[in-house]
Amino acid sequence: MTKIKTMKLISLILIAFILFSFTQDKEEKLEINVKNLCGAYGGDEETENAHFGIYEDVIYYPDADLELKYELRKDTIITIDSEKNIGKWLILKLTTDSLVFYDINYDLKTSLNRRKK
């Protein structure tokens, strides 16, 4: 009798786990291109402003009111500032909800949330 109860309990837990996994929001991994990259990115949406916005040909930093021209080469964003300094960000992950990149110049990995429209 205990074996049957144990099997029923295991079955219920398994069914609950499967149903729970289907209800979770799934991030959709995106192809790295300018169209998919465009958007506003930042940390915690409830307590922070966006760090920057990526547009078709510029990255805009609202706090500094600064625009940087950029080029996308495969999985790397290359920026050039007004003093001709070159920055390189290697895109590690781009999804519908986030951007993760490695700043080659500063040896820094950054994970940001995409702002909802």
Secondary structure, 3 states (H helix, E strand, C coil): CHHHHHHHHHHHHHHHHHHHHHHCCCCCECCCCHHHHCEEEECCCCCCCEEEEECCCEEEECCCCEEEEEEEECCEEEEECCCCCEEEEEEEEEECCEEEEEECCCCEEEEEEECCC
